[in-house]
Amino acid sequence: MVATTSLGLEYQQGTDRPCDAPDVWCEFTETLEGLLLPIDSIAGRVSPSIPCAKVRRTTVLSVNDATTPFGAPVAWDSVVFDTDGMVDLTNSQFEVKPTRSGTYFIQANMLATLSAANVGSPTLNIIVSNFSTSPFFSSGTSAQWLDQCPAIDAAAQYYYRYGAAHIYNTSTFTFGYSVFVSGISSLILTATEVTLSVYWVSDVV
């Protein structure tokens, strides 16, 4: 027995099995699927996304205490993803600036090689500061986290990673998250890849 839905779709009812009228069953499922696909597409577009962003630098970054005694800020050259408009490389190559207040998890990663003559300890820093000023370290810092690793073997390649949770308030913070590499003594370091990831965790401020 065949009935009709309010959308005009014919379907089987009662004790009929799908194989009793395969044409009716196939047309019903194909039509229903055609109606559901646009709904799924719309739901995907309007569903809220978690604010997060990741930037990367693959252009070689050289840090030498002789020429950059206070460290070198990392200028990003590509955006891996950005769901909330936190990255604008045209206006600022250095920062990932949240647009929503809340608690964020931030993580920096660096793959770097130390010079054979290196005697310093490289430091990977995540900082909230203005790198457009000169010198950048005098522009005011509101937060800073770092990972420092002594050189175990000069001329070796090292992988640095540092992560931290931070409460970011868009009404009081002027600058976003940035990364710079510094060291003490005679640091000579070449970074082949640096990344910074920023993930929103909650609205707690």
C-alpha positions in Angstrom: 0.0 0.0 0.0 1.4 3.4 -0.9 0.7 6.7 0.9 1.9 10.2 0.3 3.6 12.6 2.7 2.8 16.3 3.1 5.7 17.0 0.7 4.2 14.8 -1.9 6.6 11.8 -1.4 5.1 8.4 -1.9 6.1 5.8 0.6 5.1 2.3 1.6 3.1 1.5 4.7 1.4 -1.3 6.4 2.9 -4.7 6.0 4.5 -4.0 2.7 8.2 -4.7 2.5 10.6 -2.5 0.5 11.2 -5.3 -2.0 7.4 -5.5 -2.7 7.6 -2.2 -4.5 11.2 -1.3 -5.1 10.5 1.5 -7.4 8.5 3.4 -4.8 11.1 2.8 -2.1 14.0 3.9 -4.3 12.3 7.0 -5.5 11.4 7.9 -1.9 15.0 7.6 -0.6 16.5 9.4 -3.6 14.0 12.3 -3.2 14.5 12.5 0.5 18.3 12.5 0.2 18.0 15.3 -2.3 16.0 17.3 0.2 18.3 16.7 3.1 21.6 17.5 1.4 20.8 21.3 1.0 19.7 21.3 4.7 23.0 19.8 5.8 24.9 22.4 3.7 23.0 25.3 5.2 23.4 23.9 8.8 27.2 23.6 8.2 27.4 27.2 7.1 25.5 28.7 10.0 26.8 26.6 12.8 29.2 28.5 15.1 32.9 27.7 14.8 35.5 27.7 17.5 37.7 30.7 17.2 41.2 29.5 16.3 44.1 30.4 14.1 47.5 29.1 13.1 50.3 31.0 11.3 53.5 29.6 9.9 56.9 30.9 8.8 58.9 28.7 6.5 61.3 31.4 5.3 64.6 30.9 7.1 64.9 33.1 10.2 68.5 33.9 11.4 69.1 35.1 14.9 72.5 36.4 15.8 73.3 38.2 19.0 75.8 40.3 17.2 73.1 41.9 15.0 69.9 41.3 17.0 71.0 41.4 20.7 67.5 41.5 22.0 66.1 38.7 19.8 64.3 38.6 16.5 60.5 38.8 16.2 58.9 36.2 13.8 57.2 37.7 10.8 54.6 35.1 9.5 54.5 34.4 5.8 51.4 32.2 5.6 48.1 31.4 7.4 47.3 27.7 7.9 43.8 28.4 9.2 41.8 31.3 10.8 38.1 30.8 11.8 37.6 34.2 13.4 39.5 36.9 11.5 42.4 37.0 14.0 45.2 37.2 11.4 45.8 40.2 9.0 49.2 39.8 7.5 48.7 42.9 5.4 48.6 45.2 8.4 50.7 43.1 10.8 52.9 40.2 9.9 53.7 39.6 13.6 50.5 39.0 15.5 47.5 36.8 16.0 44.9 39.0 17.6 41.8 37.5 19.1 38.5 39.3 18.3 36.6 37.6 21.2 37.4 37.9 24.9 38.0 34.7 26.7 40.6 32.1 27.7 42.9 30.9 25.0 45.4 28.2 24.6 48.5 29.4 22.7 51.3 27.3 21.4 54.5 28.1 19.6 56.8 25.6 17.8 60.2 26.1 16.2 62.6 23.8 14.3 66.1 25.3 14.4 69.7 24.5 14.0 72.4 26.0 16.2 75.8 27.2 14.9 78.8 25.0 15.6 80.3 27.9 17.6 77.1 28.5 19.6 77.5 28.9 23.3 74.1 30.5 24.1 70.8 29.2 25.1 68.0 29.8 22.6 64.7 31.0 24.0 61.3 30.7 22.2 59.0 33.5 23.5 55.3 34.1 23.2 54.5 37.7 24.0 51.7 40.3 23.8 53.5 43.3 22.5 53.8 45.8 19.6 56.4 44.6 17.2 55.8 47.5 14.8 57.7 49.9 17.0 61.5 50.1 17.2 62.8 48.8 19.5 59.9 46.5 20.1 60.8 45.5 23.7 60.2 49.1 24.9 56.6 49.3 23.6 55.1 47.7 26.7 54.5 44.0 27.4 51.4 42.7 29.1 52.2 38.9 29.1 55.1 36.7 28.2 55.8 33.0 28.2 59.0 31.2 27.1 60.8 28.0 26.6 64.6 27.9 27.0 66.8 25.0 26.2 70.5 24.9 26.7 72.6 23.9 23.7 73.3 20.2 24.3 75.2 19.8 21.1 76.2 22.7 18.9 75.5 22.3 15.2 72.5 20.1 16.0 68.9 20.6 15.1 66.4 21.2 17.9 62.6 21.3 18.2 61.2 23.8 20.6 57.5 23.9 21.8 55.8 26.0 24.3 52.1 26.2 25.2 50.2 28.2 27.8 46.7 29.3 28.8 46.0 33.0 28.8 42.9 35.2 29.5 42.6 37.7 26.6 40.4 40.8 27.0 39.7 42.6 23.8 38.7 45.8 25.7 42.1 46.1 27.4 44.6 44.4 25.2 45.8 46.5 22.2 48.1 43.9 20.6 47.8 40.2 19.8 50.0 37.2 20.4 53.5 37.3 18.8 56.6 35.1 18.9 60.2 36.1 19.1 63.5 34.2 19.4 66.2 35.4 21.7 69.2 34.1 23.6 72.1 34.9 25.8 75.9 35.0 25.1 76.9 34.2 21.5 73.7 32.8 20.1 73.7 32.0 16.4 70.6 30.1 15.3 68.8 29.4 12.1 65.1 28.5 12.2 63.6 26.7 9.3 60.0 26.6 10.5 58.1 28.4 13.2 54.4 28.2 13.9 52.0 29.9 16.3 48.6 28.4 17.2 45.8 30.2 19.1 42.7 28.3 20.3 39.7 29.8 22.1 38.8 27.6 25.2 36.1 29.5 27.0 34.4 32.8 27.6 35.9 33.1 31.1 37.8 36.4 31.5 
